[in-house]
């Protein structure tokens, strides 16, 4: 363009003057364009993350950056560390090594493995997880040989008398072969406290359902194994002292030789239905909008019949089904078996979610899935005062309690009065908040236990504000 402009100016004096002016203007515009491009490039560089040490430099370091760019092909990238850079987090999910991998191996007895997949909800983010299943203790041993050089193990065992012992024996065989691998166990289905706990010390830590029970409390404690409630290490007081119990397994003292190094921990029964387990933390449906004053649905047992009698109920045969009617009125439906007679959808959405109060009598054990189903949907639990697990956690479970079911029924009648509506709603909200905190504190305790068992450095556990 510039050359053509010069030629066009050669034919006329006046045209030549205009050409000089036009040429100067073009030069000026070109310089402005270059400056704008340089400014835009500088802004772009400031937006690029600092990945190789020479991008995004301050203006005062541009000459240094130019020098680094010119020698980039001759030297490896430099990583600059500024004084105010934050230190990297201790547990980086992108840097998972042996001490961050965990295989959760679930036995295939009973309703497992399908109904026993829930532990991942309480694992820290730095754990790389894989679920597998095993049919026999020998099969579990084969899985250990396959993975133990690269990972840690947590077995989920139904705990029948003939399975937990052989599983512990398979673990013991491999202790010296895989010294860097930890082995934990989740002991399920011991609601009658009939399974032996003598094999617990062969594991690095033990999680279990069912804390204790009124009539077998002394028998269970006679095994000399204290059971810590999950959540208490992080959010409460651990009555049994700090962990670990000893410096290493080979130097186990006689005092603690009956207990795993990282303790035995009670975990509450989890809600295992998708409609509950995927529920986000939200405010419960308002109590005053729920049509059912109180309810219960479950198997008929002698203890539960005592509860029904306390509410002034009488049974009637209605089309071949037992229906209980109460003067409160409270809906009490006895079914033919565990989770029988109603679909899960109907039970959750139409029964407990639409009840102001949910009765919580003992079944095979004082603990039951029903408690945490109620807390999840904001239904107020009603239970006997001396239920052992009610006060095992960092704070008592928010519930309507009484020494007898007759006492409980009197308190329910009081709370159902219009002048107590605010009090009942507050109890519902407190229950939801308690359960959310319990799950959060359980996850914190799980991280503490795994850090210890995996050999990770722990920064300690900070107490949560109550």
Long-range contacts (C-beta under 8 A, 24 or more apart in sequence): 1-26, 2-26, 50-80, 52-77, 52-78, 52-79, 53-77, 53-78, 53-79, 53-80, 54-78, 54-80, 90-457, 90-459, 91-124, 91-125, 91-126, 91-456, 92-126, 93-125, 93-126, 96-126, 96-128, 98-150, 98-151, 98-180, 99-152, 99-454, 99-455, 99-456, 100-126, 100-127, 100-128, 100-454, 101-127, 101-128, 101-130, 101-150, 101-151, 101-152, 102-127, 102-128, 102-129, 102-130, 102-151, 102-152, 102-153, 102-154, 102-450, 103-129, 103-130, 103-131, 103-132, 103-143, 103-147, 103-151, 103-152, 103-153, 103-154, 104-129, 104-130, 104-131, 104-132, 104-154, 104-155, 104-156, 105-132, 105-133, 105-134, 105-140, 105-143, 105-153, 105-154, 105-155, 105-156, 106-131, 106-132, 106-133, 106-134, 106-155, 106-156, 107-133, 107-134, 107-135, 107-140, 107-155, 107-156, 107-157, 107-158, 107-163, 108-133, 108-134, 108-135, 109-158, 109-160, 109-163, 110-158, 110-189, 112-156, 112-158, 112-188, 113-156, 115-272, 116-156, 116-188, 118-270, 118-272, 118-277, 119-154, 119-156, 119-186, 121-270, 121-277, 121-439, 121-443, 122-439, 122-442, 122-443, 122-446, 123-443, 123-446, 123-447, 123-450, 124-443, 124-446, 124-447, 124-450, 127-450, 137-163, 137-166, 137-167, 137-169, 137-170, 138-166, 138-170, 140-167, 140-170, 141-170, 141-173, 141-174, 144-170, 144-171, 144-174, 144-178, 144-181, 144-183, 145-174, 148-174, 148-177, 148-178, 148-181, 149-178, 149-181, 151-181, 152-181, 152-182, 152-183, 152-184, 152-450, 152-453, 152-454, 153-181, 153-182, 153-183, 153-184, 154-183, 154-184, 154-185, 154-186, 155-183, 155-184, 155-185, 155-186, 156-185, 156-186, 156-188, 157-185, 157-186, 157-187, 157-188, 158-188, 158-189, 159-187, 159-188, 159-189, 159-190, 159-195, 160-189, 160-195, 161-194, 161-195, 161-196, 164-195, 164-196, 164-199, 165-196, 165-199, 167-199, 168-199, 168-202, 168-203, 169-199, 169-202, 171-202, 171-203, 172-202, 175-249, 180-455, 182-453, 182-454, 182-455, 184-262, 184-449, 184-453, 186-267, 191-364, 191-365, 191-367, 192-216, 192-364, 192-365, 193-219, 193-220, 197-223, 197-225, 197-264, 198-223, 200-225, 200-258, 200-259, 200-260, 200-264, 201-252, 201-257, 201-258, 201-259, 201-260, 203-260, 204-260, 204-261, 204-262, 204-453, 205-260, 205-261, 205-262, 205-263, 205-264, 205-265, 205-449, 205-452, 205-453, 206-260, 206-263, 206-264, 206-265, 207-264, 207-265, 207-266, 207-267, 208-264, 208-265, 208-266, 208-267, 209-266, 209-267, 209-268, 209-269, 209-367, 210-266, 210-365, 210-367, 211-266, 211-367, 211-388, 211-389, 211-392, 212-388, 212-389, 213-365, 213-366, 213-388, 214-366, 214-386, 214-388, 217-388, 223-258, 224-258, 224-259, 225-258, 225-259, 225-264, 226-259, 226-263, 226-264, 227-264, 227-265, 227-266, 228-263, 228-264, 228-265, 228-266, 229-265, 229-266, 229-389, 229-392, 229-393, 229-394, 230-265, 230-266, 230-267, 230-268, 230-441, 230-442, 230-445, 230-446, 231-393, 231-394, 231-437, 231-438, 231-441, 231-442, 231-444, 231-445, 232-393, 232-394, 232-441, 232-445, 233-444, 233-445, 233-448, 233-461, 234-441, 234-444, 234-445, 234-448, 234-461, 234-462, 234-463, 234-464, 235-394, 235-437, 235-441, 235-444, 235-463, 235-464, 235-466, 236-393, 236-394, 236-395, 236-441, 237-394, 243-448, 243-449, 243-452, 244-452, 261-452, 261-453, 262-449, 262-452, 262-453, 263-449, 265-445, 265-449, 266-389, 266-392, 267-442, 268-367, 268-371, 268-372, 268-389, 268-438, 268-442, 269-367, 269-368, 269-369, 269-371, 269-372, 270-369, 270-372, 271-369, 271-372, 271-373, 271-376, 272-369, 273-344, 273-348, 275-344, 275-345, 275-348, 275-349, 276-348, 276-373, 276-376, 276-377, 279-376, 279-377, 281-432, 281-436, 283-378, 283-429, 283-432, 284-377, 284-378, 284-379, 284-428, 284-429, 284-432, 285-353, 285-354, 285-377, 285-378, 286-425, 287-356, 287-378, 287-380, 287-421, 287-424, 287-425, 287-428, 288-421, 288-425, 290-353, 290-354, 290-355, 290-356, 291-354, 292-331, 292-351, 292-354, 292-355, 292-356, 293-328, 293-329, 293-330, 293-355, 293-356, 293-357, 293-412, 293-416, 294-328, 294-330, 294-331, 294-355, 294-356, 294-357, 294-358, 294-359, 294-382, 294-412, 294-416, 295-330, 295-331, 295-332, 295-333, 295-351, 295-352, 295-355, 295-357, 295-358, 295-359, 296-330, 296-331, 296-332, 296-333, 296-358, 296-359, 296-361, 297-331, 297-332, 297-333, 297-335, 297-341, 297-342, 297-347, 297-351, 298-333, 298-334, 298-335, 298-338, 298-361, 298-363, 298-370, 299-334, 299-335, 299-336, 299-337, 299-338, 299-340, 299-363, 300-334, 300-335, 301-361, 301-362, 301-363, 303-361, 303-362, 304-334, 304-361, 304-362, 304-363, 306-405, 307-332, 307-359, 307-361, 307-405, 308-332, 308-334, 309-405, 310-404, 310-405, 310-406, 310-408, 310-409, 311-405, 311-409, 312-409, 328-409, 328-412, 328-413, 328-416, 330-357, 330-359, 330-412, 331-355, 332-359, 348-373, 348-377, 352-377, 352-379, 353-377, 353-379, 355-379, 356-380, 356-416, 356-424, 356-428, 357-381, 357-382, 357-400, 357-412, 357-415, 357-416, 357-424, 358-382, 359-383, 360-387, 360-399, 361-405, 362-387, 371-397, 372-435, 374-431, 375-431, 375-432, 375-434, 375-435, 376-432, 376-435, 378-428, 378-429, 378-431, 378-432, 379-428, 379-431, 380-415, 380-424, 380-427, 380-428, 380-431, 381-431, 382-408, 382-411, 382-412, 383-408, 384-408, 393-438, 394-441, 394-466, 395-434, 395-466, 397-431, 397-434, 398-427, 398-430, 398-431, 398-434, 399-427, 399-431, 400-427, 437-464, 440-464
